[in-house]
């Protein structure tokens, strides 16, 4: 089974108070995600990121781009678990 892809959608422009305009992560958060080995920790991180985006606003395009990235890599989409309440 393919591993959970990074929430990064390859925009990587850090404005908005140090948050990427594509995925809303800071450089520190990007490094942190790479260090997470357990799938449940990665999914919890993505859940936190979705909440962060809702708080910061203007990141509505991210979920569609991340779904496409997961589909392209053949990986399960952690966002689907969030919407179904499995996480």
ABEGO torsion letter per residue (X at the ends): XBBBBBABAGAGBBBGGGBBAAAGBBAAAAAAAAABABAAAAAAAAAAAAAAAAAAEGAAAAAAAAAAAAAAAGBBBAAAAAAAGAX
